Amino acid sequence: MSEGYVNFNTYIGKNCMIEGRVSAGVYISNNTDIGGSCSIMGTLSGGGNNIVSIGSNCLLGANSGIGISLGNNCIIEAGLYITSGIKINLIFKKKIINISIFQ
């Protein structure tokens, strides 16, 4: 198993697997897996008050990345990168829901 990189001032919950890169100031809840070469953007040094947090039981696939917070039980497909301002279509109970992400 390869090792990940976790920056300072970061919280990692119980039973997590980190194979990617976690930036400073990120909060990761329990039972979450961060896939190989995955990237989680954190807060900028010297500014920025938004804390990127990831809920429990989440999976970030290999080579994916996020710059937003996620709730519980989220799956980010391998190779997908999600940041603030991206428009997303969610499928919930067989209905498509259009959302925009702004932080």
PAKOL-56521 format. One record per residue: x, y, z of N, C-alpha, C in turn; residue number from 1. Coordinates in pm, 1 decimal. Each point is the difference from the previous one (the first is absolute). Layout:
X;Y;Z;X;Y;Z;X;Y;Z;NUM
...
***
This chain:
84.5;-117.3;0.0;-84.5;117.3;0.0;89.3;124.0;0.0;1
-32.8;95.9;-82.9;77.8;123.2;-4.7;-40.5;91.3;114.0;2
87.2;95.7;29.7;-27.0;93.7;107.7;-52.0;130.5;-56.0;3
-82.6;67.9;76.5;-50.0;130.9;-38.8;76.9;109.0;71.8;4
-33.4;124.5;-32.3;61.8;115.3;64.3;-108.4;79.9;70.1;5
19.9;26.6;128.3;-94.8;78.4;78.1;73.3;121.4;54.7;6
-49.5;119.7;-31.6;62.3;124.5;42.8;-36.8;29.7;145.2;7
55.7;108.6;54.0;-22.4;37.6;139.6;-143.8;47.1;23.6;8
-41.0;2.2;127.7;-130.2;52.7;41.2;-116.0;-71.7;-70.1;9
13.6;-129.9;-15.3;-100.4;-81.8;-67.9;-51.0;-106.5;96.4;10
-130.6;-25.9;-2.8;-58.0;-103.6;84.9;-38.6;-119.2;-86.4;11
42.1;-119.6;41.3;-36.0;-124.4;-67.9;-73.6;-88.0;100.6;12
-123.1;-41.0;-32.1;-80.0;-83.1;89.4;48.9;-144.0;6.2;13
-73.5;-83.0;70.8;34.1;-141.2;17.6;-29.8;-79.2;-127.0;14
77.9;-105.2;-20.8;-19.8;-95.9;-109.4;1.8;64.4;-138.0;15
86.0;98.9;-19.5;14.0;65.0;-130.7;121.6;-56.1;-72.5;16
-5.4;1.3;-132.2;114.3;-38.0;-81.6;36.0;121.4;-85.0;17
124.6;44.9;11.8;46.2;117.3;-73.8;111.7;-44.0;-93.9;18
-26.2;1.5;-130.5;102.5;-31.4;-99.2;30.4;120.3;-87.8;19
-71.7;107.9;19.3;19.2;120.4;-80.7;62.7;111.5;80.4;20
-27.1;124.3;-40.7;56.8;118.4;63.5;-111.4;77.8;68.9;21
20.7;30.0;128.8;-96.6;77.2;78.0;67.2;129.6;42.7;22
-54.5;113.1;-42.0;58.6;130.6;30.5;-28.9;41.9;143.6;23
58.8;112.2;39.3;-13.7;52.3;136.0;-143.4;40.7;30.4;24
-41.8;-24.3;123.5;-128.8;46.8;47.6;-120.1;-80.8;-43.7;25
19.8;-121.3;-48.6;-110.4;-84.8;-46.5;-47.5;-88.5;115.7;26
-130.7;-23.9;7.5;-60.1;-85.7;102.1;-61.2;-121.0;-70.2;27
46.7;-120.6;34.6;-50.7;-123.2;-60.7;-62.0;-85.9;109.6;28
-127.7;-34.0;-15.3;-71.9;-80.1;100.0;35.1;-147.8;-12.0;29
-61.7;-81.7;82.6;29.7;-143.1;10.5;-35.6;-78.8;-126.2;30
72.4;-110.8;-19.3;-29.0;-100.1;-103.7;1.4;56.8;-141.3;31
89.2;92.2;-26.8;9.8;62.5;-131.6;129.4;-43.4;-67.6;32
-7.6;-31.1;-129.2;116.3;-42.9;-77.4;35.1;105.1;-103.9;33
126.7;40.6;-0.7;52.8;96.8;-95.8;91.3;-78.1;-93.5;34
-41.8;-18.4;-124.8;70.3;-84.8;-95.6;136.2;52.3;-42.7;35
76.0;-85.3;-66.2;133.1;33.6;-47.4;1.4;121.1;-91.5;36
93.7;89.4;22.3;19.1;123.3;-78.0;-118.2;95.7;9.3;37
-89.4;-23.1;94.0;-112.1;91.5;23.4;53.4;126.0;67.3;38
-66.7;112.2;-21.5;43.7;127.1;58.1;-117.6;69.6;67.0;39
21.1;43.3;124.3;-100.9;77.5;71.9;60.5;136.1;29.6;40
-57.8;104.3;-60.7;49.7;135.4;22.0;-50.2;49.6;134.3;41
86.5;68.2;73.8;-37.5;53.4;130.3;-4.4;151.0;-1.9;42
20.0;59.5;115.5;-1.2;145.8;11.0;135.3;57.1;-38.9;43
-1.3;121.3;-53.0;124.5;67.4;-35.5;66.2;54.0;125.6;44
132.9;-7.9;5.0;68.8;57.8;114.9;-11.5;151.6;-6.4;45
-25.4;61.4;111.8;-12.8;144.6;5.1;-136.7;51.5;-39.3;46
-94.7;-85.6;-23.2;-133.5;46.9;-36.9;-95.1;-113.6;-22.3;47
-122.9;33.5;-18.0;-101.9;-101.5;-25.1;-54.4;-58.1;128.2;48
-129.4;9.3;17.7;-63.7;-51.8;120.3;-77.2;-128.5;-24.4;49
-16.8;-39.6;-124.9;-76.1;-121.3;-31.0;82.0;-123.8;32.8;50
-60.6;-91.2;72.6;65.7;-126.0;32.2;-60.2;-107.8;-88.9;51
84.6;-70.9;-71.6;-46.8;-111.0;-82.1;-15.2;-120.4;92.1;52
-121.0;-54.5;5.2;-25.2;-116.7;84.3;-63.6;-110.3;-84.1;53
31.3;-122.7;37.5;-54.3;-116.6;-68.9;-71.6;-84.1;104.4;54
-124.4;-36.1;-28.5;-81.1;-76.2;94.3;46.7;-143.3;16.8;55
-74.8;-74.4;77.3;30.1;-141.2;25.7;-39.3;-87.2;-118.9;56
68.2;-112.7;-12.3;-31.5;-103.1;-99.8;6.4;51.7;-142.9;57
97.5;84.3;-29.6;16.7;53.3;-135.6;112.4;-72.7;-72.1;58
-3.4;5.6;-130.8;104.3;-58.0;-83.9;36.5;100.1;-107.5;59
127.6;36.0;-6.8;51.5;82.9;-108.5;86.9;-90.5;-85.5;60
-41.8;-22.9;-124.1;69.9;-90.9;-89.4;138.2;50.3;-39.0;61
79.7;-88.2;-55.6;136.1;33.4;-41.5;0.7;118.0;-96.3;62
96.0;88.4;17.1;20.4;117.6;-85.6;-116.4;98.2;1.4;63
-87.1;-8.9;99.0;-107.2;99.2;12.1;48.3;113.7;88.6;64
-79.9;104.1;9.0;36.9;111.7;85.3;-120.8;82.5;36.8;65
7.2;63.3;116.2;-108.9;87.0;42.8;56.4;126.7;62.9;66
-80.2;104.0;-6.7;31.0;126.0;65.4;-121.4;50.7;74.3;67
-95.2;-88.1;25.5;-123.9;33.5;70.5;-21.4;-101.5;111.1;68
-91.4;29.2;89.3;-35.8;-94.8;104.9;-99.7;-102.3;-53.5;69
6.9;-121.3;55.4;-92.0;-107.7;-36.0;-73.7;-46.5;124.6;70
-123.8;-43.2;-16.2;-76.0;-58.6;110.1;37.6;-145.8;19.6;71
-81.5;-72.7;72.4;22.3;-142.7;24.2;-39.0;-83.1;-121.8;72
63.8;-117.1;-12.9;-34.5;-101.1;-100.6;12.2;49.9;-143.7;73
100.2;82.0;-28.2;22.5;51.0;-136.3;104.4;-83.8;-71.6;74
-18.3;-14.2;-129.4;98.1;-68.4;-84.6;38.4;95.1;-111.8;75
130.4;23.9;-14.2;52.9;81.0;-109.3;70.9;-95.9;-94.9;76
-47.1;-6.0;-122.3;52.6;-92.5;-101.0;147.3;28.2;-27.6;77
75.4;-104.1;-32.4;141.4;13.9;-34.0;18.6;99.8;-113.6;78
96.5;88.8;15.0;32.4;97.4;-103.3;-85.7;124.9;0.0;79
-102.1;6.1;84.3;-90.6;115.2;3.4;53.7;106.0;95.6;80
0.4;125.6;-42.8;46.6;110.2;84.0;-114.7;97.2;21.6;81
-35.0;26.4;125.7;-112.5;87.5;32.6;49.1;117.5;83.2;82
-25.6;121.1;-49.0;35.2;121.7;72.3;-120.6;92.7;3.6;83
11.6;106.8;72.8;-108.1;97.3;11.5;-34.6;58.5;-136.4;84
-129.1;16.6;-26.3;-45.7;58.2;-125.9;-36.8;-100.1;-107.2;85
24.1;-128.0;24.2;-32.6;-103.5;-98.0;-148.8;-33.2;7.0;86
-62.7;-16.4;-116.1;-140.4;-41.4;-5.0;-5.6;-152.1;-6.5;87
-88.4;-56.8;81.5;-8.8;-145.2;12.3;-145.1;-44.1;-15.0;88
-20.7;-112.4;-65.1;-131.8;-63.7;-5.7;2.4;-121.0;92.7;89
-86.4;-0.3;99.6;-11.5;-112.5;91.8;-119.1;-85.0;-39.3;90
14.5;-129.6;15.0;-112.9;-89.3;-22.3;-43.9;-49.3;137.1;91
-121.0;40.0;39.3;-52.6;-33.6;131.1;-140.3;-56.4;-17.5;92
-16.6;-124.8;39.2;-129.1;-68.7;-15.3;-52.1;11.4;-143.0;93
89.0;-26.2;-95.9;-29.9;-2.8;-143.8;-40.9;136.3;-56.5;94
30.1;107.5;71.1;-25.4;134.8;-50.4;132.8;73.9;-8.7;95
17.9;77.8;-105.8;121.7;78.4;-17.1;-18.5;135.3;66.9;96
95.0;34.7;85.6;-3.3;126.9;71.4;121.4;80.8;-43.9;97
-19.5;120.1;-51.6;109.4;87.3;-41.4;41.1;87.7;117.2;98
129.6;0.5;31.4;49.7;85.9;106.9;126.8;70.0;-45.9;99
31.7;109.9;63.5;127.2;69.4;-18.9;67.5;8.2;135.4;100
130.0;-15.9;2.0;74.6;0.8;125.0;73.4;132.4;12.7;101
-31.6;74.2;104.4;69.8;125.2;29.4;32.1;1.3;147.8;102
124.8;31.2;33.5;39.6;8.2;140.6;45.9;138.0;31.7;103
***
